[in-house]
Amino acid sequence: MATKKVTVTIPEDLLEEVRAEAAEYGLSAYVAEALRLRRDRDRLRELVDWLEEEHGPVSGPERAAAAAELDALDAEHARRREPRKDRDAA
């Protein structure tokens, strides 16, 4: 994949925190992933806005059901990331 070097300005305190977090990945990889996540979130927001224009707003119960599904998925992903011996013991 082609890459391009750019210059950005970041508050010093944030940069220090990010460098500490990104140590094992590298700052460039960390920032690239953060940008991808933000881009994906922006695209998702655009989709939600369009769907709400087409079909109306999401109701409270629908939001609660979606949040419950996401919680269940997060729990399953966390379980799958556990070392195998810990899962076998459970």
Secondary structure, 3 states (H helix, E strand, C coil): CCCCCCCCCCCHHHHHHHHHHHCCCCHHHHHHHHHHHHHHHHHHHHHHHHHHHHHCCCCHHHHHHHHHHHHHHHHHHHHHHCCHHHHHHC
